[in-house]
Amino acid sequence: MSRRPEPNALPSASIEVLRRRADLLTRTRRFFAARNVLEVDTPLLGAGLVVDAHIDPVECAVDGLGRRYLLPSPEAPMKRLLAAGSGPIFQIAKAFRQGERGRLHQPEFTMLEWYRPGFDEHDLMDEAGELLRELLDLPGWTKRTYGEVFEDLLDVDPHRASVDVLAGIARAEGVAPPGDADRDGWLELLFATCIEPRLDPSVATFVRDFPASQAALATVRDDDPPVARRFELLYGGMELCNGYHELRDADAHRERFDAANAARAAIGKTRIEPDEALLSAVEHGLPACAGVALGFDRVVMLACGASHIDDVLAFPAG
């Protein structure tokens, strides 16, 4: 007589959903093959990272190598390939992050990331929209600036409002956290809790031109005030992707990594070793390009009508 399996021994997703997931992967690869974008396969372990104040990596020890990180994104090794002359590339990779567990988050998840030499952020927004039209029958998309959505939905200019004004709006909305936050902290809180939920989930909306202080590794356009050439796509009540017109200055990369580590120290987080190989590659010469990372599991959720990320994974990590 066979034994009844333990509850976590069987897949979290149904076999039907896993077949749908496989079909979406096939269609994604077909989409990029038709555009002559090369699929690449880079390591999941790194000695250093793209430093982010808010993303906590998974650390491990490797015999003979010492401390290594499971990469939160394939960004760094893919940019090293770009610097070597790879041309346009994409990757469907596992990514790992500490402290991410919930309806839309898993500590191990699947990321689709691609880079397009010669593209700017508008070109890449359009290509991301075309991919989602292929995968989700997306009828179209709209592009709005970060300033426009704040002014429309919260009646405030996010680029010029003071910390006190932003904190007051958050408190009036009932979303203020205990203690104080810096200006970007209030903006990020308002964007996540007040802007995203109020955007029409049936409309794919690219939000672009983020504050320069939130540039990450995007270039900054010298507007008044300056804005980051960065975008996010919101659709179906969730963020699907985050893209940049990529920064190409190695010194600026190091300065931003140092600033991110300083921000980590200020909130009691450990220092992250920057990826020195990436910095060397950027110094060698990163082509003018745009890149984007897309949460593939969330695309599967939308395709299958799933409400929780676990419902589209064979075996969730959490």
PASEBA-1860 file (N, C-alpha, C; in nm, 3 decimals):
! residues 318
1> MSRRPEPN> 0.085/-0.119/0.000/0.000/0.000/0.000/0.089/0.125/0.000 ~ 0.059/0.219/-0.090/0.139/0.342/-0.095/0.102/0.434/0.021 ~ 0.201/0.506/0.068/0.177/0.600/0.177/0.123/0.731/0.123 ~ 0.042/0.796/0.205/-0.006/0.929/0.168/0.113/1.026/0.174 ~ 0.136/1.105/0.069/0.252/1.195/0.070/0.234/1.307/0.171 ~ 0.345/1.356/0.221/0.342/1.475/0.306/0.283/1.591/0.227 ~ 0.218/1.688/0.296/0.153/1.798/0.224/0.246/1.876/0.132 ~ 0.373/1.893/0.174/0.465/1.972/0.091/0.543/1.888/-0.008
9> ALPSASIE> 0.509/1.760/-0.021/0.580/1.673/-0.115/0.531/1.691/-0.258 ~ 0.408/1.736/-0.274/0.348/1.752/-0.406/0.357/1.897/-0.451 ~ 0.347/1.920/-0.580/0.361/2.058/-0.629/0.257/2.152/-0.571 ~ 0.299/2.276/-0.553/0.206/2.380/-0.508/0.113/2.420/-0.622 ~ 0.168/2.429/-0.742/0.089/2.461/-0.861/0.028/2.334/-0.920 ~ -0.084/2.349/-0.986/-0.143/2.235/-1.055/-0.060/2.199/-1.178 ~ -0.074/2.078/-1.225/-0.003/2.037/-1.347/-0.049/2.122/-1.466 ~ -0.176/2.159/-1.468/-0.226/2.245/-1.576/-0.153/2.380/-1.575
17> VLRRRADL> -0.135/2.438/-1.457/-0.063/2.565/-1.447/0.082/2.549/-1.489 ~ 0.145/2.439/-1.450/0.284/2.417/-1.489/0.297/2.401/-1.639 ~ 0.198/2.343/-1.704/0.201/2.335/-1.851/0.187/2.475/-1.911 ~ 0.100/2.555/-1.852/0.084/2.694/-1.901/0.213/2.772/-1.881 ~ 0.279/2.751/-1.770/0.407/2.817/-1.743/0.510/2.778/-1.850 ~ 0.517/2.649/-1.881/0.611/2.602/-1.982/0.581/2.666/-2.118 ~ 0.454/2.680/-2.151/0.417/2.743/-2.278/0.460/2.889/-2.280 ~ 0.444/2.959/-2.169/0.486/3.100/-2.161/0.638/3.113/-2.177
25> LTRTRRFF> 0.712/3.019/-2.120/0.858/3.020/-2.137/0.895/2.999/-2.284 ~ 0.827/2.905/-2.349/0.853/2.879/-2.491/0.823/3.003/-2.574 ~ 0.712/3.068/-2.546/0.674/3.186/-2.622/0.769/3.303/-2.597 ~ 0.821/3.311/-2.475/0.919/3.416/-2.444/1.046/3.395/-2.525 ~ 1.094/3.273/-2.528/1.215/3.244/-2.605/1.192/3.267/-2.755 ~ 1.075/3.232/-2.803/1.043/3.255/-2.944/1.040/3.405/-2.976 ~ 0.986/3.483/-2.883/0.980/3.629/-2.900/1.120/3.687/-2.920 ~ 1.214/3.649/-2.834/1.349/3.704/-2.844/1.427/3.645/-2.963
33> AARNVLEV> 1.403/3.519/-2.993/1.471/3.460/-3.108/1.432/3.532/-3.237 ~ 1.306/3.571/-3.248/1.260/3.642/-3.367/1.325/3.779/-3.381 ~ 1.376/3.832/-3.269/1.440/3.964/-3.269/1.592/3.954/-3.260 ~ 1.644/3.834/-3.276/1.789/3.811/-3.273/1.852/3.857/-3.142 ~ 1.783/3.832/-3.033/1.836/3.859/-2.899/1.888/3.727/-2.844 ~ 2.016/3.724/-2.808/2.084/3.601/-2.768/2.047/3.560/-2.626 ~ 2.007/3.434/-2.607/1.986/3.384/-2.471/2.121/3.348/-2.409 ~ 2.144/3.393/-2.285/2.269/3.365/-2.216/2.239/3.296/-2.084
41> DTPLLGAG> 2.345/3.238/-2.027/2.334/3.161/-1.902/2.454/3.199/-1.816 ~ 2.433/3.276/-1.711/2.542/3.326/-1.628/2.533/3.266/-1.488 ~ 2.642/3.274/-1.410/2.643/3.210/-1.277/2.541/3.270/-1.180 ~ 2.498/3.186/-1.088/2.408/3.230/-0.982/2.484/3.275/-0.857 ~ 2.612/3.242/-0.848/2.696/3.280/-0.735/2.787/3.396/-0.775 ~ 2.805/3.491/-0.682/2.895/3.603/-0.708/2.973/3.641/-0.584 ~ 3.095/3.693/-0.606/3.177/3.741/-0.494/3.134/3.880/-0.451 ~ 3.069/3.953/-0.539/3.019/4.086/-0.509/2.887/4.108/-0.582
49> LVVDAHID> 2.823/4.221/-0.552/2.689/4.247/-0.604/2.673/4.389/-0.653 ~ 2.565/4.412/-0.723/2.512/4.547/-0.742/2.450/4.584/-0.608 ~ 2.506/4.684/-0.542/2.464/4.715/-0.404/2.335/4.794/-0.406 ~ 2.239/4.748/-0.326/2.109/4.815/-0.313/2.078/4.828/-0.164 ~ 2.033/4.945/-0.125/2.005/4.968/0.017/1.893/4.880/0.069 ~ 1.802/4.840/-0.019/1.680/4.772/0.028/1.672/4.625/-0.011 ~ 1.767/4.575/-0.091/1.766/4.434/-0.130/1.872/4.360/-0.051 ~ 1.831/4.260/0.025/1.922/4.183/0.108/1.951/4.049/0.042
57> PVECAVDG> 2.078/4.022/0.013/2.113/3.899/-0.058/2.117/3.778/0.033 ~ 2.115/3.661/-0.028/2.135/3.535/0.042/2.285/3.503/0.034 ~ 2.348/3.485/0.150/2.491/3.455/0.154/2.513/3.306/0.174 ~ 2.627/3.258/0.124/2.664/3.119/0.145/2.817/3.110/0.145 ~ 2.869/2.999/0.192/3.013/2.974/0.194/3.043/2.861/0.097 ~ 3.146/2.881/0.014/3.185/2.782/-0.086/3.328/2.738/-0.057 ~ 3.348/2.608/-0.049/3.482/2.555/-0.021/3.585/2.614/-0.117 ~ 3.691/2.668/-0.059/3.800/2.721/-0.139/3.776/2.860/-0.194
65> LGRRYLLP> 3.654/2.910/-0.183/3.622/3.042/-0.237/3.581/3.142/-0.129 ~ 3.536/3.091/-0.015/3.491/3.180/0.091/3.348/3.225/0.070 ~ 3.316/3.345/0.122/3.179/3.394/0.116/3.139/3.427/-0.028 ~ 3.020/3.384/-0.062/2.961/3.415/-0.190/2.815/3.456/-0.170 ~ 2.761/3.525/-0.269/2.621/3.565/-0.268/2.545/3.488/-0.376 ~ 2.424/3.443/-0.344/2.331/3.399/-0.447/2.271/3.526/-0.507 ~ 2.284/3.544/-0.638/2.256/3.673/-0.698/2.108/3.710/-0.691 ~ 2.077/3.834/-0.649/1.940/3.884/-0.651/1.892/3.915/-0.792
73> SPEAPMKR> 1.985/3.918/-0.887/1.955/3.948/-1.027/2.077/3.910/-1.110 ~ 2.058/3.872/-1.236/2.173/3.843/-1.322/2.235/3.968/-1.383 ~ 2.199/4.085/-1.334/2.241/4.212/-1.393/2.391/4.223/-1.414 ~ 2.470/4.199/-1.306/2.615/4.222/-1.315/2.682/4.133/-1.420 ~ 2.663/4.001/-1.418/2.729/3.921/-1.521/2.678/3.950/-1.662 ~ 2.553/3.988/-1.676/2.502/4.021/-1.809/2.568/4.149/-1.861 ~ 2.590/4.246/-1.773/2.657/4.368/-1.818/2.803/4.342/-1.854 ~ 2.864/4.246/-1.787/3.000/4.208/-1.825/3.001/4.149/-1.967
81> LLAAGSGP> 2.898/4.074/-2.002/2.888/4.023/-2.139/2.867/4.137/-2.239 ~ 2.785/4.234/-2.202/2.763/4.349/-2.290/2.894/4.423/-2.317 ~ 2.973/4.440/-2.210/3.101/4.509/-2.225/3.197/4.430/-2.314 ~ 3.178/4.299/-2.322/3.263/4.214/-2.407/3.215/4.209/-2.551 ~ 3.103/4.279/-2.581/3.055/4.283/-2.718/2.949/4.182/-2.754 ~ 2.873/4.136/-2.656/2.772/4.032/-2.681/2.661/4.077/-2.774 ~ 2.631/4.207/-2.776/2.511/4.253/-2.844/2.390/4.230/-2.757 ~ 2.269/4.237/-2.812/2.147/4.221/-2.731/2.137/4.082/-2.670
89> IFQIAKAF> 2.102/4.077/-2.540/2.098/3.949/-2.468/1.977/3.944/-2.376 ~ 1.933/3.820/-2.348/1.829/3.800/-2.246/1.863/3.676/-2.167 ~ 1.801/3.666/-2.049/1.821/3.549/-1.964/1.696/3.526/-1.879 ~ 1.660/3.400/-1.865/1.554/3.358/-1.772/1.627/3.289/-1.658 ~ 1.635/3.355/-1.543/1.724/3.309/-1.436/1.652/3.301/-1.303 ~ 1.701/3.211/-1.218/1.659/3.212/-1.079/1.729/3.327/-1.007 ~ 1.658/3.393/-0.918/1.712/3.503/-0.839/1.674/3.480/-0.693 ~ 1.754/3.537/-0.602/1.739/3.506/-0.459/1.746/3.635/-0.377
97> RQGERGRL> 1.653/3.648/-0.281/1.653/3.765/-0.194/1.603/3.728/-0.056 ~ 1.670/3.782/0.045/1.627/3.762/0.182/1.502/3.845/0.212 ~ 1.422/3.796/0.306/1.312/3.875/0.359/1.199/3.898/0.263 ~ 1.189/3.818/0.158/1.082/3.837/0.061/0.991/3.715/0.063 ~ 0.878/3.732/0.129/0.782/3.622/0.139/0.644/3.680/0.153 ~ 0.556/3.652/0.059/0.420/3.704/0.064/0.344/3.667/-0.060 ~ 0.234/3.735/-0.084/0.148/3.702/-0.196/0.220/3.715/-0.330 ~ 0.311/3.814/-0.339/0.381/3.838/-0.465/0.530/3.811/-0.457
105> HQPEFTML> 0.577/3.759/-0.343/0.721/3.746/-0.323/0.760/3.607/-0.274 ~ 0.875/3.563/-0.322/0.938/3.440/-0.277/1.088/3.465/-0.264 ~ 1.155/3.400/-0.169/1.301/3.419/-0.159/1.377/3.365/-0.280 ~ 1.319/3.269/-0.350/1.373/3.220/-0.479/1.265/3.238/-0.583 ~ 1.297/3.309/-0.691/1.195/3.337/-0.791/1.260/3.341/-0.929 ~ 1.179/3.356/-1.032/1.229/3.356/-1.169/1.222/3.496/-1.227 ~ 1.335/3.542/-1.279/1.345/3.675/-1.337/1.381/3.663/-1.485 ~ 1.311/3.739/-1.566/1.348/3.757/-1.705/1.416/3.892/-1.717
113> EWYRPGFD> 1.540/3.893/-1.763/1.615/4.018/-1.775/1.673/4.028/-1.916 ~ 1.664/4.147/-1.975/1.724/4.162/-2.107/1.779/4.303/-2.127 ~ 1.878/4.311/-2.218/1.950/4.435/-2.246/1.956/4.457/-2.395 ~ 1.938/4.585/-2.434/1.930/4.621/-2.575/2.026/4.737/-2.605 ~ 2.148/4.708/-2.656/2.234/4.816/-2.703/2.164/4.899/-2.809 ~ 2.180/5.031/-2.799/2.117/5.121/-2.895/1.975/5.162/-2.861 ~ 1.913/5.097/-2.762/1.778/5.133/-2.719/1.787/5.239/-2.610 ~ 1.686/5.326/-2.603/1.668/5.408/-2.484/1.551/5.351/-2.405
121> EHDLMDEA> 1.513/5.419/-2.297/1.409/5.362/-2.211/1.274/5.355/-2.281 ~ 1.246/5.445/-2.374/1.118/5.441/-2.445/1.113/5.322/-2.540 ~ 1.222/5.296/-2.608/1.227/5.177/-2.694/1.202/5.051/-2.612 ~ 1.262/5.045/-2.494/1.251/4.923/-2.413/1.113/4.911/-2.351 ~ 1.051/5.021/-2.313/0.912/5.014/-2.265/0.823/4.955/-2.373 ~ 0.842/5.000/-2.496/0.760/4.948/-2.606/0.786/4.800/-2.629 ~ 0.913/4.757/-2.621/0.940/4.615/-2.641/0.882/4.531/-2.527 ~ 0.891/4.581/-2.404/0.829/4.509/-2.292/0.678/4.499/-2.313
129> GELLRELL> 0.617/4.606/-2.362/0.473/4.601/-2.392/0.442/4.499/-2.499 ~ 0.527/4.492/-2.602/0.505/4.393/-2.709/0.520/4.251/-2.658 ~ 0.615/4.228/-2.568/0.629/4.094/-2.509/0.504/4.056/-2.432 ~ 0.453/4.149/-2.353/0.334/4.118/-2.273/0.209/4.108/-2.360 ~ 0.209/4.175/-2.474/0.100/4.154/-2.568/0.101/4.010/-2.618 ~ 0.222/3.956/-2.639/0.237/3.818/-2.683/0.197/3.720/-2.573 ~ 0.236/3.749/-2.448/0.215/3.654/-2.340/0.078/3.666/-2.274 ~ 0.024/3.789/-2.270/-0.099/3.813/-2.194/-0.211/3.873/-2.278
137> DLPGWTKR> -0.193/3.877/-2.410/-0.292/3.942/-2.498/-0.317/4.086/-2.455 ~ -0.212/4.155/-2.413/-0.222/4.293/-2.368/-0.270/4.380/-2.483 ~ -0.380/4.455/-2.466/-0.432/4.535/-2.578/-0.349/4.658/-2.607 ~ -0.277/4.708/-2.510/-0.197/4.829/-2.529/-0.141/4.874/-2.396 ~ -0.076/4.989/-2.395/-0.016/5.040/-2.273/-0.008/5.191/-2.280 ~ 0.010/5.250/-2.163/0.025/5.394/-2.154/0.153/5.428/-2.080 ~ 0.206/5.546/-2.105/0.327/5.593/-2.036/0.293/5.722/-1.962 ~ 0.328/5.724/-1.834/0.304/5.844/-1.753/0.428/5.873/-1.671
145> TYGEVFED> 0.453/5.998/-1.643/0.568/6.030/-1.561/0.535/6.012/-1.414 ~ 0.640/5.993/-1.336/0.627/5.982/-1.190/0.557/6.106/-1.134 ~ 0.595/6.224/-1.185/0.531/6.346/-1.139/0.384/6.350/-1.171 ~ 0.346/6.304/-1.291/0.205/6.306/-1.331/0.118/6.221/-1.241 ~ 0.163/6.100/-1.207/0.077/6.013/-1.128/0.063/6.066/-0.985 ~ 0.168/6.126/-0.930/0.157/6.184/-0.796/0.063/6.305/-0.797 ~ 0.076/6.390/-0.899/-0.009/6.509/-0.904/-0.155/6.471/-0.929 ~ -0.177/6.367/-1.010/-0.313/6.324/-1.042/-0.379/6.255/-0.923
153> LLDVDPHR> -0.307/6.166/-0.855/-0.368/6.082/-0.752/-0.351/6.135/-0.611 ~ -0.248/6.217/-0.586/-0.226/6.270/-0.451/-0.215/6.422/-0.447 ~ -0.229/6.486/-0.563/-0.226/6.632/-0.571/-0.100/6.692/-0.508 ~ 0.016/6.635/-0.544/0.143/6.685/-0.492/0.251/6.666/-0.597 ~ 0.344/6.760/-0.603/0.460/6.749/-0.691/0.567/6.671/-0.616 ~ 0.594/6.545/-0.652/0.687/6.464/-0.574/0.833/6.510/-0.585 ~ 0.862/6.587/-0.688/1.000/6.631/-0.708/1.034/6.755/-0.624 ~ 0.933/6.826/-0.578/0.958/6.951/-0.506/0.899/6.954/-0.366
161> ASVDVLAG> 0.808/6.864/-0.335/0.743/6.866/-0.204/0.844/6.839/-0.093 ~ 0.827/6.904/0.021/0.916/6.885/0.135/0.886/6.753/0.206 ~ 0.978/6.713/0.291/0.957/6.593/0.373/0.831/6.609/0.456 ~ 0.812/6.727/0.514/0.694/6.749/0.600/0.565/6.734/0.522 ~ 0.562/6.784/0.398/0.442/6.772/0.316/0.415/6.625/0.283 ~ 0.518/6.553/0.244/0.502/6.411/0.210/0.458/6.330/0.331 ~ 0.519/6.359/0.447/0.481/6.288/0.570/0.337/6.319/0.607 ~ 0.296/6.444/0.587/0.158/6.480/0.618/0.058/6.406/0.530
169> IARAEGVA> 0.090/6.391/0.401/0.001/6.317/0.312/-0.007/6.171/0.356 ~ 0.107/6.113/0.389/0.107/5.973/0.434/0.022/5.956/0.559 ~ 0.036/6.046/0.653/-0.043/6.034/0.776/-0.192/6.053/0.748 ~ -0.224/6.146/0.659/-0.364/6.167/0.622/-0.422/6.045/0.553 ~ -0.337/5.972/0.479/-0.380/5.851/0.410/-0.381/5.730/0.503 ~ -0.328/5.746/0.624/-0.326/5.635/0.720/-0.221/5.532/0.690 ~ -0.110/5.573/0.624/-0.008/5.476/0.588/0.129/5.510/0.648 ~ 0.133/5.610/0.736/0.263/5.650/0.791/0.316/5.542/0.885
177> PPGDADRD> 0.443/5.504/0.870/0.503/5.405/0.959/0.544/5.470/1.089 ~ 0.572/5.392/1.193/0.625/5.451/1.315/0.762/5.511/1.290 ~ 0.793/5.621/1.357/0.924/5.684/1.338/0.925/5.772/1.215 ~ 1.043/5.818/1.179/1.058/5.909/1.067/1.123/5.838/0.948 ~ 1.109/5.898/0.832/1.173/5.847/0.711/1.237/5.965/0.640 ~ 1.333/5.936/0.552/1.387/6.044/0.471/1.293/6.069/0.354 ~ 1.330/6.164/0.270/1.239/6.205/0.163/1.205/6.089/0.070 ~ 1.308/6.013/0.030/1.281/5.899/-0.057/1.198/5.793/0.012
185> GWLELLFA> 1.218/5.778/0.143/1.138/5.681/0.216/0.990/5.713/0.210 ~ 0.956/5.842/0.227/0.815/5.882/0.218/0.762/5.864/0.076 ~ 0.843/5.901/-0.023/0.799/5.885/-0.162/0.774/5.739/-0.197 ~ 0.865/5.652/-0.156/0.850/5.510/-0.186/0.728/5.452/-0.116 ~ 0.704/5.497/0.008/0.586/5.452/0.082/0.459/5.495/0.011 ~ 0.453/5.623/-0.029/0.333/5.673/-0.096/0.312/5.605/-0.231 ~ 0.421/5.579/-0.303/0.408/5.513/-0.433/0.350/5.372/-0.416 ~ 0.402/5.299/-0.316/0.360/5.160/-0.298/0.219/5.149/-0.242
193> TCIEPRLD> 0.182/5.239/-0.151/0.055/5.222/-0.080/-0.059/5.308/-0.133 ~ -0.027/5.414/-0.205/-0.132/5.505/-0.253/-0.138/5.517/-0.405 ~ -0.023/5.513/-0.470/-0.022/5.527/-0.616/-0.055/5.394/-0.684 ~ 0.023/5.291/-0.654/0.003/5.162/-0.722/-0.140/5.110/-0.708 ~ -0.201/5.111/-0.587/-0.336/5.056/-0.575/-0.442/5.139/-0.649 ~ -0.413/5.265/-0.679/-0.513/5.351/-0.742/-0.500/5.357/-0.894 ~ -0.394/5.301/-0.947/-0.385/5.291/-1.091/-0.479/5.182/-1.140 ~ -0.544/5.205/-1.252/-0.640/5.109/-1.306/-0.568/4.978/-1.337
201> PSVATFVR> -0.604/4.867/-1.269/-0.533/4.741/-1.292/-0.554/4.684/-1.431 ~ -0.656/4.731/-1.503/-0.682/4.680/-1.637/-0.600/4.751/-1.744 ~ -0.528/4.855/-1.703/-0.446/4.933/-1.797/-0.299/4.913/-1.762 ~ -0.220/4.869/-1.858/-0.075/4.855/-1.837/-0.014/4.994/-1.840 ~ 0.043/5.036/-1.727/0.094/5.172/-1.713/0.244/5.170/-1.687 ~ 0.320/5.228/-1.777/0.462/5.250/-1.753/0.478/5.384/-1.683 ~ 0.533/5.381/-1.563/0.564/5.504/-1.490/0.713/5.531/-1.510 ~ 0.747/5.650/-1.559/0.886/5.681/-1.595/0.931/5.810/-1.528
209> DFPASQAA> 1.058/5.841/-1.544/1.118/5.965/-1.492/1.104/5.975/-1.341 ~ 1.165/5.878/-1.274/1.167/5.876/-1.127/1.259/5.986/-1.074 ~ 1.245/6.022/-0.946/1.338/6.120/-0.888/1.483/6.074/-0.906 ~ 1.573/6.170/-0.927/1.714/6.137/-0.948/1.771/6.062/-0.829 ~ 1.718/6.087/-0.711/1.767/6.018/-0.590/1.730/5.871/-0.589 ~ 1.641/5.829/-0.679/1.601/5.688/-0.690/1.652/5.628/-0.822 ~ 1.763/5.678/-0.871/1.811/5.637/-1.003/1.864/5.495/-1.004 ~ 1.910/5.442/-0.889/1.978/5.311/-0.888/2.092/5.317/-0.990
217> LATVRDDD> 2.090/5.233/-1.095/2.195/5.238/-1.196/2.144/5.293/-1.330 ~ 2.044/5.381/-1.321/1.995/5.449/-1.441/2.069/5.581/-1.460 ~ 2.077/5.627/-1.584/2.131/5.759/-1.610/2.031/5.864/-1.560 ~ 2.081/5.985/-1.537/1.998/6.096/-1.490/1.992/6.202/-1.599 ~ 1.871/6.244/-1.632/1.851/6.348/-1.733/1.848/6.484/-1.665 ~ 1.915/6.580/-1.724/1.934/6.710/-1.661/1.814/6.801/-1.683 ~ 1.699/6.757/-1.631/1.579/6.841/-1.634/1.581/6.935/-1.513 ~ 1.473/7.007/-1.492/1.459/7.092/-1.374/1.330/7.052/-1.302
225> PPVARRFE> 1.340/6.968/-1.198/1.462/6.909/-1.143/1.507/6.787/-1.225 ~ 1.632/6.742/-1.204/1.680/6.623/-1.276/1.594/6.501/-1.245 ~ 1.581/6.411/-1.343/1.504/6.288/-1.323/1.584/6.168/-1.373 ~ 1.558/6.053/-1.311/1.624/5.928/-1.351/1.553/5.870/-1.471 ~ 1.630/5.822/-1.566/1.573/5.758/-1.685/1.543/5.611/-1.652 ~ 1.446/5.596/-1.567/1.406/5.468/-1.510/1.255/5.453/-1.524 ~ 1.208/5.329/-1.540/1.064/5.307/-1.548/1.023/5.181/-1.474 ~ 0.897/5.178/-1.435/0.834/5.057/-1.382/0.705/5.035/-1.458
233> LLYGGMEL> 0.666/4.908/-1.471/0.538/4.874/-1.534/0.444/4.821/-1.427 ~ 0.327/4.884/-1.417/0.222/4.841/-1.325/0.105/4.789/-1.406 ~ 0.063/4.667/-1.375/-0.049/4.606/-1.447/-0.107/4.495/-1.360 ~ -0.240/4.483/-1.362/-0.304/4.378/-1.286/-0.288/4.394/-1.136 ~ -0.265/4.517/-1.090/-0.249/4.541/-0.948/-0.113/4.504/-0.894 ~ -0.012/4.493/-0.981/0.122/4.459/-0.932/0.229/4.522/-1.021 ~ 0.348/4.538/-0.965/0.462/4.582/-1.043/0.517/4.462/-1.118 ~ 0.537/4.477/-1.249/0.587/4.367/-1.330/0.733/4.381/-1.366
241> CNGYHELR> 0.779/4.504/-1.390/0.919/4.518/-1.431/0.975/4.653/-1.392 ~ 1.108/4.659/-1.393/1.184/4.778/-1.356/1.297/4.791/-1.457 ~ 1.304/4.904/-1.527/1.403/4.918/-1.633/1.475/5.051/-1.629 ~ 1.592/5.055/-1.694/1.677/5.174/-1.693/1.732/5.202/-1.832 ~ 1.759/5.328/-1.857/1.861/5.365/-1.956/1.991/5.359/-1.877 ~ 2.078/5.266/-1.911/2.184/5.223/-1.820/2.298/5.324/-1.801 ~ 2.340/5.336/-1.676/2.457/5.416/-1.639/2.582/5.350/-1.696 ~ 2.675/5.430/-1.751/2.794/5.374/-1.816/2.924/5.422/-1.754
249> DADAHRER> 2.918/5.503/-1.651/3.036/5.561/-1.589/3.077/5.477/-1.468 ~ 3.198/5.420/-1.471/3.242/5.331/-1.362/3.255/5.406/-1.229 ~ 3.305/5.529/-1.234/3.318/5.606/-1.110/3.181/5.635/-1.049 ~ 3.084/5.666/-1.134/2.948/5.690/-1.084/2.889/5.563/-1.024 ~ 2.917/5.448/-1.086/2.874/5.321/-1.029/2.928/5.306/-0.887 ~ 3.058/5.328/-0.870/3.118/5.309/-0.738/3.058/5.408/-0.637 ~ 3.038/5.531/-0.679/2.979/5.630/-0.588/2.839/5.586/-0.544 ~ 2.761/5.532/-0.636/2.625/5.488/-0.600/2.629/5.364/-0.511
257> FDAANAAR> 2.724/5.274/-0.535/2.738/5.158/-0.447/2.778/5.204/-0.306 ~ 2.870/5.300/-0.297/2.911/5.351/-0.166/2.793/5.417/-0.095 ~ 2.714/5.494/-0.169/2.597/5.559/-0.109/2.495/5.456/-0.062 ~ 2.476/5.349/-0.139/2.382/5.245/-0.099/2.430/5.174/0.027 ~ 2.561/5.149/0.037/2.615/5.086/0.158/2.603/5.179/0.278 ~ 2.621/5.310/0.257/2.602/5.405/0.366/2.457/5.405/0.412 ~ 2.365/5.397/0.317/2.223/5.391/0.353/2.191/5.262/0.428 ~ 2.255/5.153/0.390/2.236/5.027/0.461/2.285/5.039/0.606
265> AAIGKTRI> 2.403/5.099/0.622/2.458/5.115/0.756/2.367/5.201/0.844 ~ 2.306/5.303/0.783/2.219/5.393/0.860/2.095/5.324/0.913 ~ 2.053/5.215/0.848/1.934/5.143/0.896/1.971/5.008/0.957 ~ 2.100/4.993/0.989/2.145/4.875/1.063/2.166/4.751/0.980 ~ 2.184/4.767/0.848/2.206/4.651/0.762/2.355/4.631/0.738 ~ 2.393/4.509/0.703/2.534/4.478/0.679/2.580/4.533/0.545 ~ 2.710/4.557/0.536/2.770/4.605/0.413/2.772/4.493/0.309 ~ 2.754/4.530/0.183/2.759/4.435/0.072/2.883/4.467/-0.012
273> EPDEALLS> 2.956/4.363/-0.047/3.074/4.382/-0.130/3.032/4.415/-0.274 ~ 3.078/4.528/-0.327/3.046/4.559/-0.467/3.110/4.458/-0.563 ~ 3.050/4.442/-0.677/3.103/4.351/-0.778/3.216/4.421/-0.853 ~ 3.340/4.389/-0.815/3.456/4.454/-0.876/3.471/4.416/-1.023 ~ 3.431/4.295/-1.058/3.439/4.255/-1.199/3.344/4.340/-1.284 ~ 3.227/4.370/-1.231/3.135/4.458/-1.303/3.195/4.596/-1.321 ~ 3.252/4.651/-1.213/3.311/4.784/-1.222/3.422/4.788/-1.325 ~ 3.504/4.684/-1.329/3.611/4.677/-1.428/3.555/4.669/-1.569
281> AVEHGLPA> 3.449/4.591/-1.587/3.387/4.578/-1.720/3.327/4.710/-1.766 ~ 3.262/4.782/-1.674/3.203/4.912/-1.710/3.315/5.010/-1.747 ~ 3.425/5.005/-1.674/3.538/5.090/-1.706/3.595/5.056/-1.844 ~ 3.596/4.928/-1.877/3.641/4.885/-2.010/3.552/4.942/-2.118 ~ 3.421/4.949/-2.091/3.331/5.010/-2.187/3.198/4.939/-2.201 ~ 3.094/4.992/-2.137/2.959/4.939/-2.151/2.892/5.014/-2.266 ~ 2.834/4.944/-2.362/2.770/5.015/-2.473/2.646/5.092/-2.425 ~ 2.614/5.197/-2.496/2.489/5.269/-2.466/2.373/5.171/-2.483
289> CAGVALGF> 2.294/5.154/-2.379/2.190/5.050/-2.383/2.084/5.078/-2.279 ~ 1.976/5.004/-2.291/1.870/5.002/-2.190/1.848/4.857/-2.147 ~ 1.812/4.839/-2.021/1.790/4.704/-1.969/1.670/4.701/-1.877 ~ 1.610/4.583/-1.865/1.490/4.569/-1.782/1.486/4.431/-1.720 ~ 1.436/4.425/-1.596/1.413/4.300/-1.525/1.263/4.284/-1.503 ~ 1.211/4.167/-1.539/1.068/4.140/-1.531/1.044/4.018/-1.443 ~ 0.951/4.029/-1.349/0.916/3.916/-1.263/0.833/3.815/-1.338 ~ 0.896/3.707/-1.381/0.826/3.611/-1.468/0.713/3.541/-1.394
297> DRVVMLAC> 0.731/3.511/-1.267/0.626/3.442/-1.191/0.498/3.525/-1.188 ~ 0.512/3.658/-1.182/0.395/3.744/-1.179/0.323/3.744/-1.314 ~ 0.399/3.732/-1.421/0.336/3.718/-1.553/0.254/3.589/-1.558 ~ 0.310/3.482/-1.503/0.235/3.355/-1.500/0.109/3.370/-1.415 ~ 0.120/3.441/-1.303/0.002/3.466/-1.220/-0.109/3.534/-1.301 ~ -0.073/3.636/-1.377/-0.173/3.707/-1.455/-0.231/3.617/-1.564 ~ -0.146/3.538/-1.627/-0.192/3.450/-1.735/-0.288/3.344/-1.683 ~ -0.267/3.300/-1.560/-0.347/3.191/-1.503/-0.458/3.239/-1.410
305> GASHIDDV> -0.463/3.369/-1.385/-0.563/3.421/-1.291/-0.534/3.381/-1.148 ~ -0.407/3.361/-1.113/-0.371/3.320/-0.977/-0.359/3.442/-0.887 ~ -0.396/3.426/-0.761/-0.389/3.537/-0.665/-0.267/3.531/-0.577 ~ -0.193/3.418/-0.578/-0.075/3.403/-0.493/0.038/3.340/-0.575 ~ 0.158/3.389/-0.553/0.273/3.339/-0.629/0.294/3.189/-0.611 ~ 0.262/3.136/-0.493/0.280/2.993/-0.469/0.198/2.908/-0.567 ~ 0.089/2.966/-0.618/0.000/2.890/-0.707/0.057/2.870/-0.847 ~ 0.171/2.935/-0.877/0.230/2.918/-1.010/0.372/2.860/-1.001
313> LAFPAG> 0.412/2.814/-0.882/0.543/2.754/-0.862/0.526/2.605/-0.832 ~ 0.617/2.525/-0.887/0.611/2.381/-0.855/0.633/2.359/-0.706 ~ 0.742/2.414/-0.654/0.776/2.394/-0.513/0.828/2.525/-0.455 ~ 0.741/2.603/-0.390/0.786/2.731/-0.332/0.897/2.708/-0.230 ~ 0.987/2.807/-0.224/1.100/2.797/-0.131/1.059/2.825/0.012 ~ 0.957/2.904/0.029/0.921/2.946/0.165/0.834/2.846/0.236
END
